[in-house]
Amino acid sequence: MPSVEIPGSKSLTARALFLAAAADGVTTLVRPLRSDDTEGFAEGLVRLGYRVGRTPDTWQVDGRPQGPAVTEADVYCRDGATTARFLPTLAAAGHGTYRFDASAQMRRRPLAPLTRALRDLGVDLRHEEAEGHHPLTVTADGVEGGEVVLDAGQSSQYLTALLLLGPLTRTGLRVTVTDLVSVPYVEITIAMMRAFGAEVGREGNTYVVPPGGYRATTYPIEPDASTSSYFFAAAALTGGEVTVPGLGAGALQGDLGFVEVLRRMGARVEVREDRTTVTGTGELHGLTVNMRDISDTMPTLAAIAPFASGPVRIEDVANTRVKECDRLEACAENLRRLGVDVATGEDWIEIRPGTPRGAEIRTYGDHRVVMSFAVTGLRTPGITFDDPGCVRKTFPGFHEAFAELRRAIPGAAGGIAAPC
């Protein structure tokens, strides 16, 4: 199989857009992800008065350390969780009245731990309908700073938003975390803040961020590790080989750890400085794995689990129930549609070996459900999707890229039907 060019990381692009907007000077982002989520984030910045120049390979952002250039704005966050959580936090550091709303899907997703923490820091913030959910209005007058306690057990994005805010406060920020999932995403945030000239310290469960702002830079965006997981899983499932250039030993993204799960299942994995290669060996072993820190790749593993020689049990993934959909139940439901024996609990799913049959996958509008079960389709003819186009959220060209991969795999099942 050829090398696969994976689009830029969604997580890195969203953080880089926040940092660039907050920095003093003009920042250039190299190879940012262009998808519905990131375009929505950039559009939100424009609505707040930031200048964002976009070419196919680079985006340039004129930073405003003092906050949004306008004193009133109405921002629609689409389906983007990072947009819906990061932009109100950025706006809080400015001066004006800013209203934020989002899609019906995003309105259902929880926001309360973050908005509670912002209120504890003195931010005037009002939820217009359901408490702890969009839409909301921020009446901003800068943020003094101080100490706050945060529960990040549902999403690490709450902590990331506060850490990003820290250097913009007048006196700095101390955030004590009572629970935290997806720790590698917080490590991404801290590394990127340092690249933009800020520092983050840690004292036990307390993160310490001094004031001082950010400085502009040129920042390259590495390929998306979560998106790469579908192509790595394809190699492990089919006995082929996939290389993703630009994603190697120095990668910031914790989701590259998914290849270690594939290694445990029997695949050959080579992680070099500038690339990662996965080679299938013709067999997949069952295993029990804790995916708390790489939970976005849980659906990828679930989708190939029926082909393992023994049960695959995925544990500590309760936070996947509050993503774009309840991903744990979505995986279980769709595997059962394919005739696979599945058991679930509050924070785990166990998938028994079987031979999946063709069926329509219910996507719930979730891009990761589509991309994961596309991998199942490499060994199972007749898989279709009720909403194949929802991949535009993170990878608009996914179906084309996966079709190329399919053509390179000897004996892969026929192409996946995508109803109009």
Backbone torsions as a table, in degrees:
resi	resn	phi	psi	omega
1	MET	NA	146.3	-179.1
2	PRO	-76.1	170.7	169.9
3	SER	-64.2	148.6	-179.0
4	VAL	-114.4	124.2	177.7
5	GLU	-86.5	109.1	-177.0
6	ILE	-95.3	136.9	177.4
7	PRO	-60.5	165.4	-178.6
8	GLY	-61.8	158.0	-177.8
9	SER	-66.1	130.5	174.9
10	LYS	-64.1	-44.4	-177.6
11	SER	-61.7	-44.6	180.0
12	LEU	-68.9	-39.8	-178.8
13	THR	-62.9	-44.4	-179.1
14	ALA	-63.9	-44.7	179.3
15	ARG	-65.2	-40.7	-179.6
16	ALA	-64.2	-36.1	177.8
17	LEU	-65.6	-42.2	176.0
18	PHE	-60.8	-50.8	-176.4
19	LEU	-62.4	-40.8	179.3
20	ALA	-64.3	-40.8	179.5
21	ALA	-66.1	-32.3	-177.2
22	ALA	-87.1	-13.0	-172.8
23	ALA	-79.9	160.0	177.7
24	ASP	-91.6	103.1	-179.4
25	GLY	123.9	-170.7	-178.0
26	VAL	-102.9	123.7	179.1
27	THR	-104.4	139.3	174.6
28	THR	-110.8	122.8	175.2
29	LEU	-99.1	125.7	-176.0
30	VAL	-102.1	127.0	-179.3
31	ARG	56.0	49.0	175.8
32	PRO	-69.1	157.9	175.3
33	LEU	-70.8	132.4	172.5
34	ARG	-108.5	103.6	-179.6
35	SER	-149.9	176.9	-178.5
36	ASP	-59.6	-41.6	-179.1
37	ASP	-63.3	-49.7	-174.8
38	THR	-74.7	-34.3	174.9
39	GLU	-64.0	-36.4	177.3
40	GLY	-65.2	-38.2	177.7
41	PHE	-64.8	-47.5	179.8
42	ALA	-61.8	-41.2	178.9
43	GLU	-63.9	-37.8	176.7
44	GLY	-61.8	-41.4	176.4
45	LEU	-60.6	-42.3	179.3
46	VAL	-61.7	-42.0	178.7
47	ARG	-61.8	-29.2	178.4
48	LEU	-84.5	-0.5	174.0
49	GLY	99.4	6.7	177.0
50	TYR	-83.6	147.1	175.2
51	ARG	-90.7	123.3	178.4
52	VAL	-125.6	112.6	178.0
53	GLY	-99.8	128.3	-173.8
54	ARG	-122.7	125.5	168.1
55	THR	-118.6	171.8	-176.4
56	PRO	-56.9	-35.5	-174.1
57	ASP	-109.7	-13.4	-179.1
58	THR	-140.4	147.6	169.4
59	TRP	-120.1	140.2	176.1
60	GLN	-118.7	133.4	-178.0
61	VAL	-124.8	126.6	173.0
62	ASP	-83.2	111.8	-177.3
63	GLY	-73.6	152.1	177.1
64	ARG	-136.5	91.1	-179.4
65	PRO	-56.9	-24.0	-178.0
66	GLN	-83.3	-4.0	177.7
67	GLY	106.3	-172.6	-176.3
68	PRO	-52.5	148.0	-179.0
69	ALA	-79.2	-16.9	179.9
70	VAL	-108.1	157.1	179.7
71	THR	-99.0	-7.3	174.7
72	GLU	-142.4	138.6	177.6
73	ALA	-158.5	151.3	174.1
74	ASP	-120.6	115.2	-171.7
75	VAL	-115.7	128.2	176.0
76	TYR	-103.0	120.3	-171.6
77	CYS	-91.5	3.6	-179.0
78	ARG	54.9	-135.3	179.7
79	ASP	-96.0	3.7	-167.6
80	GLY	-81.9	116.5	178.7
81	ALA	-67.8	-41.0	178.6
82	THR	-64.8	-40.4	177.6
83	THR	-60.9	-46.5	-174.2
84	ALA	-71.0	-21.9	-179.0
85	ARG	-102.4	-36.1	-175.8
86	PHE	-81.1	-41.2	-173.6
87	LEU	-66.4	-41.8	175.4
88	PRO	-61.6	-33.1	178.4
89	THR	-67.9	-42.7	176.2
90	LEU	-62.0	-44.4	-178.2
91	ALA	-63.3	-31.2	-179.0
92	ALA	-60.0	-25.9	-179.8
93	ALA	-79.8	-7.6	-179.3
94	GLY	-97.3	-153.7	-176.6
95	HIS	-141.1	109.3	-179.0
96	GLY	156.4	-173.3	-179.8
97	THR	-116.4	120.9	-172.2
98	TYR	-130.3	123.8	-179.1
99	ARG	-105.0	137.9	-179.1
100	PHE	-127.4	133.8	174.0
101	ASP	-136.5	172.0	-175.3
102	ALA	-152.9	177.6	178.9
103	SER	-63.7	166.2	177.5
104	ALA	-59.1	-38.7	178.8
105	GLN	-61.9	-46.0	-178.4
106	MET	-72.3	-31.6	176.7
107	ARG	-59.8	-30.7	-179.1
108	ARG	-76.5	-20.6	-174.7
109	ARG	-80.1	143.6	-171.5
110	PRO	-72.9	145.4	-179.8
111	LEU	-133.0	-10.5	-167.7
112	ALA	-56.0	-44.0	-178.5
113	PRO	-59.1	-36.3	179.2
114	LEU	-71.9	-48.9	-176.1
115	THR	-68.0	-30.5	175.0
116	ARG	-63.7	-42.6	179.4
117	ALA	-65.8	-41.4	178.3
118	LEU	-61.9	-41.3	177.1
119	ARG	-63.4	-38.8	178.1
120	ASP	-61.8	-25.2	177.8
121	LEU	-89.2	5.1	176.0
122	GLY	94.7	7.4	-179.8
123	VAL	-76.0	131.3	177.0
124	ASP	-81.5	103.0	-172.5
125	LEU	-135.6	131.9	-176.5
126	ARG	-129.7	125.8	171.0
127	HIS	-82.5	128.6	-172.3
128	GLU	-81.1	-30.2	-177.2
129	GLU	-122.9	-99.5	-179.7
130	ALA	-77.2	129.9	178.9
131	GLU	-61.6	134.0	179.5
132	GLY	83.7	12.2	-179.5
133	HIS	-141.0	160.8	171.5
134	HIS	-68.5	154.0	1.9
135	PRO	-79.8	159.5	179.0
136	LEU	-147.0	157.7	178.1
137	THR	-124.6	130.3	176.5
138	VAL	-108.1	120.5	172.6
139	THR	-100.8	100.7	-165.2
140	ALA	-96.1	142.4	173.7
141	ASP	-145.5	41.1	-175.6
142	GLY	73.3	169.3	-179.3
143	VAL	-125.5	123.3	-178.6
144	GLU	-65.4	-43.7	-174.8
145	GLY	110.7	-165.7	179.5
146	GLY	126.7	-154.9	-176.0
147	GLU	-113.3	143.3	-179.3
148	VAL	-148.4	149.4	175.8
149	VAL	-107.7	134.9	-173.1
150	LEU	-133.3	135.2	169.7
151	ASP	-98.8	108.6	179.2
152	ALA	-109.2	32.6	-178.9
153	GLY	-74.8	-17.9	176.3
154	GLN	-92.8	-35.2	-177.0
155	SER	-157.0	132.5	175.2
156	SER	-71.3	-14.1	-179.6
157	GLN	-62.7	-28.0	177.0
158	TYR	-62.0	-45.5	179.2
159	LEU	-67.6	-42.9	179.0
160	THR	-57.1	-44.5	-179.1
161	ALA	-59.3	-43.1	-179.7
162	LEU	-69.4	-40.0	177.5
163	LEU	-61.6	-44.0	178.9
164	LEU	-61.1	-34.7	179.5
165	LEU	-70.4	-31.3	-171.1
166	GLY	-45.2	-54.2	-178.2
167	PRO	-64.6	-15.9	-179.3
168	LEU	-89.0	-9.1	178.0
169	THR	-78.2	163.6	-176.1
170	ARG	-76.9	-31.4	-175.2
171	THR	-122.9	1.5	-178.8
172	GLY	93.6	175.5	-170.4
173	LEU	-138.7	140.3	170.6
174	ARG	-123.8	118.1	-177.1
175	VAL	-115.6	114.8	176.2
176	THR	-97.1	123.2	-174.1
177	VAL	-100.6	127.5	178.9
178	THR	-91.0	-25.0	176.4
179	ASP	-155.5	149.3	-174.9
180	LEU	-153.5	128.1	171.7
181	VAL	-108.7	164.8	173.3
182	SER	54.1	50.7	-177.8
183	VAL	-54.0	-38.6	-179.8
184	PRO	-57.3	-29.0	178.4
185	TYR	-68.3	-32.5	176.0
186	VAL	-69.3	-37.4	176.3
187	GLU	-62.7	-37.6	174.4
188	ILE	-57.9	-48.9	-178.4
189	THR	-56.8	-48.2	-176.8
190	ILE	-64.4	-42.5	178.7
191	ALA	-62.1	-40.7	-179.4
192	MET	-71.3	-37.4	176.1
193	MET	-59.9	-39.4	178.4
194	ARG	-65.7	-36.6	178.2
195	ALA	-63.9	-25.1	178.2
196	PHE	-100.1	16.3	169.8
197	GLY	90.8	9.7	179.1
198	ALA	-106.8	163.6	179.7
199	GLU	-124.0	148.9	175.3
200	VAL	-133.1	127.2	175.3
201	GLY	-107.8	169.4	179.6
202	ARG	-142.2	132.2	175.9
203	GLU	-125.9	92.4	-175.1
204	GLY	65.7	-121.0	179.2
205	ASN	-92.4	11.2	-179.4
206	THR	-110.2	126.2	175.9
207	TYR	-95.8	133.0	-175.2
208	VAL	-117.0	120.9	-178.3
209	VAL	-124.6	112.7	178.4
210	PRO	-76.4	160.6	174.8
211	PRO	-73.3	175.4	177.0
212	GLY	137.1	-12.3	175.3
213	GLY	77.6	-167.3	-177.6
214	TYR	-128.6	157.4	173.1
215	ARG	-116.4	145.9	-178.0
216	ALA	-67.3	156.1	-179.4
217	THR	-157.6	177.8	168.2
218	THR	-103.8	124.6	-171.1
219	TYR	-128.0	115.7	176.7
220	PRO	-81.3	139.0	-179.8
221	ILE	-99.6	121.2	-179.7
222	GLU	-76.9	159.4	179.1
223	PRO	-57.7	152.0	-175.9
224	ASP	-74.8	119.5	-177.1
225	ALA	-71.7	-34.9	178.6
226	SER	-64.8	-44.4	177.3
227	THR	-64.0	-37.5	179.0
228	SER	-61.0	-27.1	-175.2
229	SER	-59.1	-32.2	-178.8
230	TYR	-68.1	-36.2	-178.5
231	PHE	-77.5	-37.6	174.7
232	PHE	-64.0	-42.6	179.0
233	ALA	-63.9	-35.4	178.2
234	ALA	-60.8	-41.7	178.5
235	ALA	-64.5	-45.9	-179.1
236	ALA	-62.8	-35.7	-176.7
237	LEU	-75.3	-34.5	-171.2
238	THR	-103.0	-7.2	-175.6
239	GLY	81.1	12.8	178.4
240	GLY	-92.8	-162.9	-179.1
241	GLU	-138.9	134.8	177.7
242	VAL	-131.6	132.5	173.7
243	THR	-117.6	131.7	173.9
244	VAL	-111.6	107.0	177.3
245	PRO	-73.1	150.4	177.4
246	GLY	86.9	-3.6	-179.7
247	LEU	-126.6	99.1	-173.7
248	GLY	-139.9	-152.3	-172.0
249	ALA	-60.1	-29.2	-179.2
250	GLY	-89.2	7.9	-175.7
251	ALA	-62.8	142.8	177.0
252	LEU	-77.5	-28.2	-167.5
253	GLN	-80.6	125.3	179.4
254	GLY	-66.0	-23.6	-177.9
255	ASP	-66.6	-10.7	171.5
256	LEU	-63.2	-19.8	176.2
257	GLY	-60.8	-13.4	176.7
258	PHE	-59.4	-31.3	-179.0
259	VAL	-66.3	-25.6	176.6
260	GLU	-70.5	-31.0	172.9
261	VAL	-64.6	-43.7	177.9
262	LEU	-63.7	-36.3	176.8
263	ARG	-61.6	-43.9	178.3
264	ARG	-62.2	-28.3	-179.6
265	MET	-83.3	-8.2	175.7
266	GLY	122.9	-7.2	179.5
267	ALA	-75.6	156.1	172.1
268	ARG	-91.1	132.9	-176.3
269	VAL	-129.2	131.5	175.3
270	GLU	-128.0	116.8	178.4
271	VAL	-109.2	107.6	176.2
272	ARG	-96.9	179.5	-178.2
273	GLU	-61.9	-36.1	-171.6
274	ASP	-121.9	11.7	-179.3
275	ARG	-167.3	160.4	175.8
276	THR	-132.3	135.3	179.9
277	THR	-124.5	132.8	173.2
278	VAL	-119.3	131.3	179.5
279	THR	-123.7	125.0	177.3
280	GLY	-73.8	148.0	-178.3
281	THR	-111.2	3.5	-179.5
282	GLY	91.2	-1.1	177.4
283	GLU	-144.6	149.3	175.5
284	LEU	-129.9	127.4	179.5
285	HIS	-94.1	150.0	170.8
286	GLY	-70.7	162.5	179.3
287	LEU	-165.6	166.1	167.6
288	THR	-113.4	128.9	-173.7
289	VAL	-140.3	137.0	172.9
290	ASN	-88.5	119.8	-176.7
291	MET	-115.0	24.5	-179.0
292	ARG	-54.0	-40.9	-175.1
293	ASP	-87.8	-11.5	179.4
294	ILE	-131.4	43.8	-169.6
295	SER	-68.0	-21.0	177.0
296	ASP	-65.4	-18.7	178.8
297	THR	-96.9	3.9	176.3
298	MET	-57.0	-46.2	179.3
299	PRO	-62.0	-32.2	178.5
300	THR	-62.0	-46.4	179.0
301	LEU	-66.6	-41.5	179.3
302	ALA	-59.0	-35.8	-175.6
303	ALA	-71.2	-25.3	178.5
304	ILE	-102.8	-7.2	-175.4
305	ALA	-58.5	-36.0	-178.4
306	PRO	-60.7	-20.9	-176.3
307	PHE	-89.2	-1.1	178.5
308	ALA	-76.0	159.6	-177.9
309	SER	-77.4	-14.3	178.7
310	GLY	-144.8	176.2	-178.7
311	PRO	-59.4	146.4	173.2
312	VAL	-114.1	117.7	-179.9
313	ARG	-114.9	122.6	-178.8
314	ILE	-110.3	123.2	-172.3
315	GLU	-118.8	160.4	173.8
316	ASP	62.7	46.0	-178.5
317	VAL	-124.7	36.4	179.1
318	ALA	-59.5	-31.5	-177.3
319	ASN	-68.1	-15.3	176.9
320	THR	-71.2	-10.2	178.1
321	ARG	-78.4	-11.2	-178.7
322	VAL	-122.1	37.4	174.4
323	LYS	-93.8	-150.5	178.0
324	GLU	-55.1	-30.7	170.6
325	CYS	-146.8	-177.5	170.7
326	ASP	-76.5	90.6	-171.8
327	ARG	-65.2	-33.2	-179.7
328	LEU	-63.0	-47.8	178.8
329	GLU	-69.7	-36.1	179.0
330	ALA	-61.5	-42.0	177.8
331	CYS	-64.6	-44.5	-179.2
332	ALA	-62.4	-46.1	-179.0
333	GLU	-60.8	-45.1	-176.5
334	ASN	-71.6	-35.6	175.2
335	LEU	-63.4	-39.4	176.7
336	ARG	-65.0	-37.0	175.1
337	ARG	-58.7	-31.6	179.7
338	LEU	-85.5	1.8	177.6
339	GLY	87.2	19.5	-176.5
340	VAL	-98.0	143.0	179.3
341	ASP	-83.4	120.7	-174.2
342	VAL	-134.9	141.2	170.8
343	ALA	-125.9	147.6	-179.5
344	THR	-136.1	158.5	170.8
345	GLY	-135.6	-170.6	-176.6
346	GLU	-57.7	-39.1	-175.3
347	ASP	-132.8	23.9	-178.9
348	TRP	-148.6	159.5	174.2
349	ILE	-140.7	137.7	177.2
350	GLU	-125.0	127.6	-174.7
351	ILE	-118.4	125.7	-178.1
352	ARG	-94.0	154.6	179.4
353	PRO	-59.7	146.2	179.2
354	GLY	-171.6	-178.7	177.4
355	THR	-117.2	98.2	-177.8
356	PRO	-60.8	146.5	175.2
357	ARG	-112.4	160.0	-179.3
358	GLY	-63.9	143.7	178.4
359	ALA	-168.5	166.0	174.8
360	GLU	-83.0	129.9	178.1
361	ILE	-86.7	128.2	174.5
362	ARG	-86.2	113.8	-168.8
363	THR	-88.9	-22.7	-173.6
364	TYR	56.5	25.5	-179.5
365	GLY	67.8	18.4	-174.3
366	ASP	-102.4	117.8	-177.7
367	HIS	-58.0	-36.1	-176.3
368	ARG	-73.2	-28.1	175.1
369	VAL	-65.3	-44.6	179.6
370	VAL	-62.5	-51.2	-173.9
371	MET	-66.5	-33.8	179.0
372	SER	-67.7	-48.9	-176.3
373	PHE	-76.3	-13.2	168.6
374	ALA	-62.5	-33.2	177.5
375	VAL	-67.3	-43.9	175.1
376	THR	-53.5	-38.4	-177.9
377	GLY	-63.7	-15.2	176.3
378	LEU	-67.7	-22.6	179.2
379	ARG	-118.1	-0.6	-175.7
380	THR	-133.0	104.2	177.2
381	PRO	-68.0	152.1	173.0
382	GLY	90.0	11.9	175.7
383	ILE	-82.4	130.5	175.7
384	THR	-128.3	169.7	-178.9
385	PHE	-129.5	142.2	178.0
386	ASP	-77.6	-18.1	178.5
387	ASP	-148.2	70.2	-177.2
388	PRO	-64.5	-23.3	-175.3
389	GLY	-75.0	-7.9	-177.4
390	CYS	-69.1	-6.0	175.8
391	VAL	-65.7	-14.2	179.8
392	ARG	-60.6	-17.6	179.6
393	LYS	-57.3	-41.3	-178.2
394	THR	-129.4	-19.4	-174.6
395	PHE	-152.5	78.1	-176.2
396	PRO	-55.4	-30.3	-178.0
397	GLY	-94.9	19.2	-173.7
398	PHE	-59.4	-48.4	-174.0
399	HIS	-62.8	-36.8	177.5
400	GLU	-67.5	-44.2	179.9
401	ALA	-64.5	-38.4	-178.3
402	PHE	-73.5	-31.3	176.0
403	ALA	-64.0	-38.8	176.2
404	GLU	-62.8	-42.5	178.8
405	LEU	-61.7	-45.1	-179.6
406	ARG	-57.7	-41.3	-179.5
407	ARG	-64.9	-24.3	-178.4
408	ALA	-87.9	-4.7	-177.1
409	ILE	-100.9	113.0	177.7
410	PRO	-60.6	128.0	173.2
411	GLY	79.3	11.1	177.8
412	ALA	-66.8	153.6	178.8
413	ALA	-63.8	160.7	-178.4
414	GLY	-59.7	164.0	-176.4
415	GLY	-56.4	151.2	-178.2
416	ILE	-81.8	128.3	177.9
417	ALA	-73.9	137.2	179.8
418	ALA	-124.6	93.8	-175.1
419	PRO	-60.4	144.6	-179.2
420	CYS	-76.0	NA	NA
